[in-house]
Amino acid sequence: MRGMMLAGGAGTRLFPISQVASKQLQPVYDKPMIYYPLATLMSAGIREIQLISTSADLPIFERVLGDGRQWGIDLSYSVQPSPGGIAQAVLIGESFVQDQPFALVLGDNIFHGPIGLEDEVSTFEGGAVIWGYPVSDPQRYGVIEIDDSGSVLSIEEKPADPRSEFAVPGLYLYDGTAVSRAKELVPSDRGELEITDLNLSFLQDGELRAVRLGRDATWLDSGTHESLLESSNFVASVEKEFGYKVACLEEVAYKMGFVSVEEVARTVESMPSSPYRAYCERAILG
């Protein structure tokens, strides 16, 4: 299965810091934000990944991430010409996915703990899979109603009277029909192709399933100043309490068997002296 990361958008909620760098390049504690969704895909065994962003930001992403070879992945890039909705990424990535199943993750969404993506990727047979995360204020999100088998009964966007506590995070699995379905979508009132409409297309055909996330998993949407700070504080707390780095891509790649210890050593040699390099040396190279 292939993976896509959407790292576009205008970043208006993060103005004026979004004038300095793309939202998904902002620091979340000790790493660029984009490291976290990339680690999510890699941890599920996904090695062919396309990043979609603006023409202005893509050169910076390419400088930061390269072609992915240092992590044993194939990382490519594509341009989102203007903010056109999450579902627009499916159309932009048409030649990349080539009618094959793919995972789509938003570049400002951070997941930590057991989310079941690796299992879903390995057993995926078709249709679409989304996730449901319990929140105290579901009125602020897209909300799904799920039956005991995981089938989605309804999707509502920011409902006044939510039917459940489960919000929809920015992580999706789709089969190859997603592209043709996205081509049939009509832009919303804000002029965007809405991911909820794409999910509704699968729901109407009885092909949408959801994975309930438990309280032992964490989902953070880091698109505002407050949530960006919350994400940084969360990562800092985890790293200090447990002594490991969240979303250290070198460590993820090594544990997944994407690279050898010798390849990690060569990557680490190219790093400047820093706490990040020291961690890689200690955790991977011994």
N, C-alpha and C positions, 0 to 999 in steps of 0.2 A: 504494500500500500504506500502511496505517496502522501506528502504532507504539504499544506499551504499555510503561510502566515500572512495575515493582512496587517500591514504596518503603515497604512496611509492615513487619510483624514487631515483635517486642518489643525487639530489640537487646540481649538479655541478655548476649551475649558481650562487649559493650562497656560494661557497667555498671562504674562509676557515671557515665561521661560521657554515656551514653545517657539519663540522667535530665535532662540539660540540653537536649539536642536529639536528634531522630531520628538514627539511624545514618547515613542517607543525606544528612543535613545537616551532618555532621561535616566539618571542613576536611581536604582532601587537598592539602597544601602551600598553594596560594594561592587555592583555589576550593572551594565546597561540593562534596561527593562527587557529588551528583546531576548536576552539570554534565557529568561524564565520560560516563555512559551517554546523556544527552541529546545530546551531541555525536556519539556513535556513530550514533544514529538519524538525526540531521540530515545527517551526512556521507554517508549512503546515500540521500539525497534524500527522506526521509520527513518530511512537514510536518504531518500530522494525528496528534497524539500525546495519549494519555491517561495521566495519572499516578495510580496507585492507592496510597493510604496510609491511615493511621488517621484517625479523626475529629479526634483531638487535634492531629495533625501537619499535616493538610491546610491549615489557615489559614496556617501558616508557609511551606509550599511555595508557596502562592498569592502570598504577599507577596514571596518571593524571586524567583519566576519569572514571575508575572503570567499573562496569557493568551497569551504567546509572540509577540505582535504585533511587538515590538521586534526579533525575529529572523526575522520573516516566516513564522512557523508558527502553527498553531492548537492551543493547549495547553488541555486540559480535565482535570477531576479527578473521581475517584470514590473512595468509602470502602470500605476493607476492614474489616468490623466487628470481626473478631478474626483472629489468625494462623491461617490455615487451609490453608497450603501454597501453593506457587507455582502449581499448576494451578487454584487457586481464582480467581486473577486472570483466567483465561480466562472463567470464569462471570460474574465481576463486570463484565467488559468486553463482555458479549454485545451490548448495545444499541449500543455504540460500534463494534464491528467489523462488525456487521450482515452476518454470513455471508461477509465478504470476507477475503482473505489479510491477515495482520498479522505484525509482528515483535514479540517480547516480549524485553525485556532487564531484568535485575535491577539495582536501583538501587545495589548495592554492588559491581558488577563493572566494572572498568576495562580497556579495550582500547586498545592503542597499536600502530601499525604496520599493515601490510597484512593485513586479516582477510577481505577478499572480500565483505563484506556488500552493498556497492553493486551488485556484479555479480549476486549471488544475488537481490537484490530486483528488479533489472531483468529477469531471465530466469525468475523463479519461475513455475511452471505448476501447482503443486499438491503435495499431500502435506505433508511436513515436512522441514525442514533444521535440523540442529544442527551444532555445531562440536566439533572434537577438538583439545585442546591437550596437547603432550607434557610430562609431568611425571616427576620422579624418584621420586615416592612415590604412584603411582596408587591404592594401597590406601585412601587417604583420601577418594577421590572416586567419583562415578559414572564408570564406565569403559566405553568403546565399542570394539568390534572392527570394523574397517573393511576392505572389500576394495579392490582397485585401482581400481574404478569409483566409489568413494565410497559404495556401499551399506553400510548398517550391518548387521552379522551378529549382534551381540549387545550387550546393555546389562546391566551388573552394577553394583549399588550397593555400594561399598566392599568389593570382593572380596578375600579373603585371598590368592588366587593370580590376579592380573590377567592377562587374555589379551592386553593391549596396554598401551602407555604413555600412551594418549590419554584424558585426563579431559574431562568435559563442562562447559564454562563456561556461565554464565547468559545465553545468547543463543539465541533460537529463532525460526524462521519456520514459520508454520502456515497451512494453507488454512482455508476456512470450516467444514470438518467438525470442527475442533478443539473448538468449543463443544459440539456434540452428543456428541462423544467424552468430554469432561470431565464431562458430566452423567451418564455411565454409570460413572464411577470410584467406587470404594469407599474411604472414608478408611482410611489406614494405621493401624498400632498406635498411632502418636502422634497420631491424630485429624486428620490432614491429607490433602489431595488432593495426591498426589505427582506432580511433573512427569515423573519416570521412568515412571510408569504411563501417562501420556498419550503419551509417546514410544513406549512398548511397544505401544500401540494402533496407532500408525502402522506400527511395525516388523512387527507381525503381519499387516498388510495389504500388506506389501512397499512401503510408501510413505515410508520414512524414509531420508534420505541425510545424509551428514556431510561437512563441509569440514575438511580437515586444516590446522591452523595450523603454520607453519614457525617456525624459531628466530628469524626476523626480526620476528615479532609477539610482543607481550607481553600476557599476561592476568594481572590482579591481582584477587583477591577480598579486599575490604577490610573484612571483617566481624569481625576480631579486633584487639586492641591492636597486636599484632606486625605483622599485615598492613597495618593502617592506617598505621603508621609506615613500613613498607616502601614503600607506595604513595606517600606524601609524599616520601620520599627519591628514589624513581624519577623522579617528575615534576620535582622540583627539579633533579636531575642532568641530565635531558633539556633543560629550559629553559635552564639555565646553559651547557650545552655547545653547544647549537645556536642559542640566541638567539630562539626562538619559544615562545609559550605553548601548552601542551597544553590542548585543550578550551576555548579562548576562543570563546564562542558567537557573539559579534559577528563574529569573523573567519571562523568556519565558515559563518555565514549569508551573509556577503558573498561568499565564494569559491564557495558553491553557487548564487549568483544569487538568493537569497531576498529580499535587501534591496539597495537602492542605496547608493552612498556618502553621498548626502544623508540617507538614513534612518539610517545608522550615525552620522552626525554629530549628528543630533538625540538619539539614544540616549546618545552619549558626553557631550553637553552636560549631561545629567541626572545624570551620575556625579560623586561627590565627587573631589577631587584625590587620586590614588592611583597606585601603580605600574601597576595594571590599566588605569586610564584612560590613563595615559601610553603604555602599550603599544598600546592601540587607536588612539590618535592617531598613533603612529609607524608601525604596521604597516598600517593601513587608510587613514587619512586623509592620510598622508604629511606 
